[in-house]
C-alpha cells in the first residue's frame, strides 16, 4: 500500500502490486588445472564430468563446446582435444600431444544454458553463454631415439680395416 499525505493533512492510499520477473543469467563453469603426459592415447579422458563445475540459478542442463581459436586444433584443423557437449568432459583429440611441439594449451570452454526452465530447442534466443579458460600442461616423456640406416652396405673383399661403409643416423626428439 502506498499512502500520500498533502500539507493540509489529507491523504490517499493505493494498493500496489510489484511483480518480480525472473531473467536468465549466464552459467559459470570451472575446470581444474590439468596435466597430461605427451603421447597419451587419443580418446583418453583428461577432465571427467565429476571435475566440471557449472552453476546457473535458472538451468540445470548445459551445452559445452571448445572455442576454435587456434589453440584447440593443429594447423590442419585436427583437434588436440574434444569435449562432450552434454557433460563438458575433455578428452585427448586425434591430433595427439607432443611436448616438444606444444608444451601447454590454454583452452576456452563455451558453456551455454538452455534459457529459463531449460527450454532447449524451443527458445534458443534465450540461451546465455560464458567462456571459461583453463590450462592443459603437457609433460615430457623420454621417447626412444630412432635409427636410420641404409638397406645394405657394400664393401670390396679387399677393403682395408676401417673403410667407411656408410652412415647411421640417430635422432632423439627429446634432445633436439
Secondary structure, 3 states (H helix, E strand, C coil): CEEEECCCCCEEEECCCCCCCCCCCCCEEECCCEEEECCCCCCCEEECHHHCEEECCCCCCEEEEECCCCCCECCCCCECEEECCCCCCEEECCCCCCCCCCCEEEEEEEEEECCHHHCHHHHHHHCCEEEEEEEEEEECCCCCCEEECCCCCCCCCCCCCCCCCCCCEEECCCCC
